[in-house]
């Protein structure tokens, strides 16, 4: 349900208030960037998370119904290009983690039919990324969102893409530092829950930038990170779980993830090699939950 409205409000941010009247799945980040004069990445790179959702869904559907043994059949030659297209869409989204998660999902899904031979796909995927990196700037100039997503590979990447990716990494590091230095000791066992001061949300949409600058000038070096932390939006899976549920909740979440993986792996082992890899798809979907990303998405948009 989120795909169409999110795509629409990403490419046409001005439509966000209209769509919001009927459905909440809009790209508020891009709309807010437009208000700040940041349309199309004038100050930052506009990322399109919906493309990763479409790419992942495309890849998993292909793997679910068309096992590798049929890929060379004349009427199935389109399957492998669709898998490549799925990965390309994940890259064009601009999020680095979608590249890694897509590769992991594909390998997990293939494991149901070709078992450990699926690991042979990893160097192929890595080689494809390296080819893009080595041809960037010398043969082609790839979209900057793709460059940002692949910036952790060697390559002649655009300085803007590298700088923003490194800035996001540093920001996450500061989030972790702030949590362990100040927030963990406040509620280590049960966490602090999802409640927060609603005035913070008003600041976020109104005069947040001015307030953050004032806090920074006053000597609070974690002003920006603290704002996200107080609104329960740390954008870090493990930190989000600990902040909201504490050690107790985190223990049960880890236990749930372990049980989920055991169940999914059992489905893979029992899935016949001649099947369509549905057990592998269940395993790949389970891995998405285990990463903790779903917890973070419960209350906020993913930052990276």
FENRA-V22501 format. One record per residue. SS is DSSP state (H for helix, E for strand, C for the rest). PSI is psi in degrees with one decimal (* if undefined). NEAR is the number of other C-alpha atoms within 12 Angstrom. Layout:
ss=[SS/SS]
psi=[PSI/PSI]
near=[NEAR/NEAR]
This chain:
ss=[C/H/H/H/H/H/H/H/H/H/H/C/H/H/H/H/H/H/H/H/C/C/C/C/C/C/C/H/H/H/H/H/H/H/H/C/C/C/H/H/H/C/C/C/C/C/C/C/H/H/H/H/H/H/H/H/H/H/H/H/H/H/H/H/H/C/C/H/H/H/C/C/C/H/H/H/C/H/H/H/H/H/H/H/H/H/H/H/H/H/H/H/C/C/C/H/H/H/H/H/H/H/H/H/H/H/H/H/H/H/H/H/H/H/H/H/H/H/H/H/H/H/H/H/H/H/H/H/H/H/H/H/H/H/H/E/C/C/C/E/C/C/C/H/H/H/H/H/H/C/C/C/C/C/C/C/C/C/H/H/H/H/H/H/H/H/H/H/H/H/H/H/H/H/H/H/H/H/H/H/H/H/H/H/H/H/C/C/C/C/C/C/C/C/C/C/C/H/H/H/H/H/H/H/H/C/C/H/H/H/H/H/H/H/H/H/H/C/C/C/C/C/H/H/H/H/H/H/H/H/C/C/C/C/C/C/H/H/H/H/H/H/H/H/H/H/H/H/H/H/H/H/H/H/H/H/H/H/H/H/H/H/H/H/H/H/H/H/H/H/C/C/C/C/C/C/C/H/H/H/H/H/H/H/H/H/H/H/H/H/C/C/H/H/H/H/H/C/C/C/C/C/C/C]
psi=[-29.8/-19.0/-54.8/-50.2/-33.2/-40.3/-43.9/-46.8/-12.1/-47.1/-24.9/75.6/-29.8/-16.7/-7.3/-47.3/-34.9/-46.2/-35.5/-27.9/-25.1/-29.2/140.1/-7.3/64.5/163.0/84.7/-30.8/-45.6/-35.1/-44.3/-36.7/-35.3/-41.8/-28.3/9.6/36.2/29.6/138.9/27.9/32.0/-35.6/-19.3/169.0/125.8/115.2/148.7/89.2/-26.6/-32.7/-36.3/-37.2/-43.9/-44.5/-43.8/-43.3/-42.1/-46.5/-43.5/-35.5/-43.0/-44.2/-29.4/-38.6/-12.0/92.1/162.1/-27.8/-16.3/0.2/-28.2/-0.6/142.0/-36.4/7.8/13.9/-12.5/-11.4/-51.6/-43.1/-32.3/-35.6/-42.3/-41.4/-39.0/-44.0/-36.9/-40.5/-38.6/-41.1/-40.8/-16.2/-25.6/-2.6/124.7/-38.9/-23.6/-30.1/-48.6/-42.4/-33.4/-44.8/-42.2/-40.0/-41.6/-44.8/-42.1/-40.1/-38.8/-24.8/-28.2/-27.6/-36.7/4.1/-136.3/-10.9/-17.9/-25.5/-20.2/-17.8/-24.6/-49.8/-28.8/-45.3/-41.6/-39.0/-39.8/-42.3/-38.5/-38.5/-43.5/-41.3/-42.6/-22.3/-10.9/126.2/-17.3/-39.2/-45.7/161.5/100.0/159.4/142.7/-28.2/-39.4/-39.5/-40.8/-42.4/-30.8/9.3/-14.6/-7.0/155.2/143.3/165.3/65.9/155.4/136.0/-34.1/-40.7/-43.2/-43.1/-42.8/-38.8/-43.0/-36.4/-38.0/-40.0/-43.5/-38.3/-42.3/-37.3/-40.2/-33.5/-45.5/-42.6/-44.9/-41.9/-50.0/-30.7/-32.3/-39.2/-30.9/-43.6/-21.0/-36.2/70.7/-30.8/-52.1/-7.0/-179.7/2.2/-174.3/-4.7/146.6/166.8/118.2/-20.9/-24.7/-38.4/-37.3/-39.3/-38.1/-39.0/-11.2/-94.3/33.6/-45.9/-40.9/-41.5/-41.5/-39.2/-40.8/-42.0/-39.9/-42.9/-28.0/-4.6/7.7/95.9/-15.7/27.1/-49.2/-47.3/-36.1/-35.3/-44.2/-39.1/-42.8/-29.2/13.0/43.9/58.3/-12.8/20.8/114.1/-59.6/-41.6/-38.2/-43.1/-46.6/-42.2/-41.7/-40.6/-10.4/-171.1/-35.3/-51.8/-36.7/-37.0/-47.0/-33.4/-43.3/-41.6/-41.1/-43.8/-42.0/-44.7/-38.8/-42.8/-39.9/-43.7/-44.8/-40.8/-36.0/-37.2/-35.5/-45.9/-36.7/-8.9/127.5/140.4/-26.6/-4.6/-178.4/8.5/25.4/-33.3/-38.5/-36.4/-39.6/-36.0/-43.6/-37.4/-36.9/-37.2/-31.3/-34.0/-39.5/-31.0/-14.2/-0.7/-35.5/-33.0/-43.7/-33.8/-9.8/-24.7/-1.3/168.0/145.0/135.7/-34.6/*]
near=[13/21/23/23/27/33/29/27/34/35/26/23/30/23/24/29/21/18/25/21/12/12/19/19/27/35/37/33/34/35/31/27/26/26/17/20/15/18/24/25/25/14/17/28/35/37/42/42/40/35/33/37/32/32/35/39/28/31/41/42/29/34/40/34/26/34/37/34/21/21/21/15/14/9/11/19/17/19/28/27/18/25/37/28/25/35/43/37/34/39/42/33/38/39/41/38/31/40/41/28/35/39/39/33/44/49/37/42/51/45/40/40/35/29/27/16/17/26/22/18/26/24/16/16/27/23/16/23/30/22/23/30/29/23/19/26/19/15/12/17/19/29/26/35/37/39/44/43/44/42/36/27/27/22/25/28/33/28/19/23/33/29/21/32/34/20/19/26/23/16/26/31/20/27/36/29/22/28/37/21/15/20/27/27/18/18/21/25/21/22/26/29/24/26/19/19/16/15/16/24/21/16/20/24/20/16/17/22/20/16/21/25/18/17/19/18/14/12/11/17/20/29/26/31/31/29/33/37/41/32/30/39/39/42/37/38/33/32/37/44/41/39/43/39/28/28/24/20/24/27/18/17/27/22/15/18/25/20/19/23/28/20/20/31/30/19/28/31/27/20/27/20/24/21/28/30/41/36/38/44/42/35/38/39/34/32/33/32/29/29/30/26/31/25/31/33/24/20/24/27/28/34/32/36]
